[in-house]
Amino acid sequence: QAVRRSASSSRGISFFIIPSLILKILVNGRSCQMPALLDTGNDLCEPLSGLPVLVADYQALRIIMPEYLRQAFEKFGHDSPETVLHEISSHNTDGWLKRMRLIPFASIGKQNGLLLGFKPDMLILEGQSKRQTNQVMICISAEPLGNGYQAVLNPEILNGGEKYKEASCA
């Protein structure tokens, strides 16, 4: 069991910081690694499959992405993830297009947003214990996420698909 420290952001959102939680993402023989934050308020799931979603910084993910996807994301990813999908639709020889999804979300300041996401071959979570899964979707954030981490986890990923329940002191 990881030691959890409760914290809150400047927006009043609470989350848990798990020391030394590192993600390794594998896709088509490529991999990248990044520090992550467990966000107990993140219940984002891909609507068709129900898979839990983690959001990761584009700069950390770009090394596993093919050049044509990087170019499309850098050109259209900030404003139009659906245009990114359209732009890459002619590059279906390596299987990336089949991995991609548009995932709706709502957050502070953005009620009806879309994130571009993909299904990895494998996600490895390394901390005080190690967990592997491919039952996850990874959304690409065009904006850096925060100091000290490059990914924000839905707790279901860490809990093996079970909903996270915070203890109540009431």
Disulfide bonds with the S-S distance in Angstrom:
none
